[in-house]
Amino acid sequence: MALLTAEVTWLRWLLADFGVSITTPTLVLSGSIGAISVAHDPVKHELTKHIGVDAFYTCAQVVALQYVPSDL
């Protein structure tokens, strides 16, 4: 999810360089409720300390996370 967020951030910067103004958050769809909850509330847990930087980066960027079931 952090890699996708980095790509979205780069594309938003590229569009801004071309003069395209984006005021709404970019919607990012995910099939993992756990990843979404860690990104929304990156509290320090023993099992998630290795992904703390990625979760903080995802939370700090202008993206809106939404759950989509895996079968879709």
C-alpha positions in Angstrom: 0.0 0.0 0.0 2.9 2.4 0.7 4.3 1.7 -2.8 1.0 2.5 -4.4 0.7 5.7 -2.2 4.2 6.7 -3.5 3.0 6.2 -7.1 -0.2 8.2 -6.5 1.8 11.0 -4.9 4.2 11.1 -7.9 1.3 11.2 -10.3 -0.4 14.0 -8.4 2.9 16.0 -8.5 3.2 15.3 -12.2 -0.3 16.6 -12.8 0.4 19.7 -10.7 3.5 20.3 -12.9 1.2 20.2 -16.0 -1.1 22.7 -14.3 -3.9 20.2 -13.4 -5.3 21.1 -10.0 -6.5 18.1 -7.9 -8.4 19.2 -4.7 -10.0 15.9 -3.7 -8.1 12.9 -2.1 -7.2 10.0 -4.4 -9.3 6.9 -3.7 -7.2 3.8 -3.0 -9.1 0.5 -2.8 -7.8 -2.3 -0.7 -9.0 -5.8 0.2 -7.2 -5.8 3.6 -9.1 -4.4 6.5 -6.0 -4.8 8.7 -3.9 -2.7 6.3 -6.5 0.0 6.3 -6.9 0.1 10.0 -3.1 0.3 10.5 -2.8 3.1 8.0 -5.7 5.0 9.7 -4.3 4.5 13.2 -0.6 3.7 13.1 -0.2 2.9 16.8 2.9 1.2 18.0 2.3 -2.5 18.4 5.0 -5.1 18.8 3.8 -6.9 15.6 3.5 -3.8 13.4 6.7 -1.9 14.4 8.5 -3.0 11.1 5.8 -1.3 9.0 5.5 1.9 11.0 7.2 4.1 8.5 5.1 2.8 5.6 1.9 3.2 7.6 2.8 6.7 8.6 3.6 7.7 5.0 0.3 6.3 3.8 -1.6 8.1 6.5 0.2 11.4 5.8 -0.5 11.5 2.1 -3.7 12.7 0.4 -5.3 9.4 -0.2 -8.7 8.0 0.9 -8.6 4.3 1.8 -11.7 2.2 1.1 -12.3 -1.5 1.6 -13.3 -3.6 -1.3 -14.0 -7.4 -0.8 -11.4 -9.6 -2.4 -13.9 -11.4 -4.6 -14.7 -8.2 -6.4 
